[in-house]
Amino acid sequence: MEPSCLIADDSKSARSQIINILKGATPFKTFLEAGNGNEAFKMLLDASVDVIICDLEMPELDGLKFLKLISTREELRNIPVVVVTVNDDLETKIKGLEYGASDYVTKPFNPEELVARVKVQHKIKSLQDHLKKNNELLLNLSNIDPLTQLFNRRYFLETLEKELMRSSRANTSFSLLMLDIDHFKQINDTYGHQAGDRALEEVAKLLRQHLRQYDIAARFGGDEFALVLPHTKLPQALDVAERLRAAVETLSFPDGLRMTASLGAACFPETNITAIDELIREADVALYNAKRAGRNRVGAMNA
């Protein structure tokens, strides 16, 4: 996305002057203009802006009120604001900085000084954006299982805890499915561990294809997967489990590998479930019963 700058000033000639100074001397490719704080704020809600240049004296909503309004929106707080004004008294400067201004330039200003100060603020913003992106990437990596690209066990347990609390408050149901590949050790022993990894990857891909956008799928450990289905009661969860079981059975590989899976389903709320470990235990018991009954089938809690 091209760098952009928003100039908020009630004087059109002042806005044009600033644009002419910055154009070509700064990285900005797009310039937005607003005649007052209200116009500027509406533009910020609709467009991506890297630096704001703002006059203090404006009709309808002045610069200080505009700064205060920006501070109420988390997504706007990191946009640097360079205040440009004829008011040179120290008290006004301090108030502007306290309200969130990043820098202060007094009119009449030196064009080179304005360019330098704006470029510094843009560089700081760029570094902050890069750091934020890297932090988000690291957070995402810490939540993802590297082989299957599904969520990992830690993130899944955190999500399950939140879903149980949300369901308790809203008095709604959600279901938990546990899926285990049948005879997975034999797959590794017969076809090799690389084939076992491919099997896990294909099951993960299948889960992503069959689940809703707001369902959560995770690699719980080894060849076991866990799925959270919000707003889903046990009968509907069993339908989902059966579709997944049938889909796994249709998977095939060039080396002749075929496989099946067993699933266990549990639902919240139930009278004997008050915590996530109890819900997981119910789903695990249902999974164990499915395996004990012959594998390649679905088991349900209390069944």
Beta strands, then each sheet from edge to edge (+ up, - down):
strand 1: 4-8
strand 2: 30-34
strand 3: 51-54
strand 4: 81-85
strand 5: 103-106
strand 6: 174-181
strand 7: 216-221
strand 8: 224-230
strand 9: 261-268
strand 10: 298-300
sheet 1: 2+ 1+ 3+ 4+ 5+
sheet 2: 7+ 8- 6+ 9- 10-
end
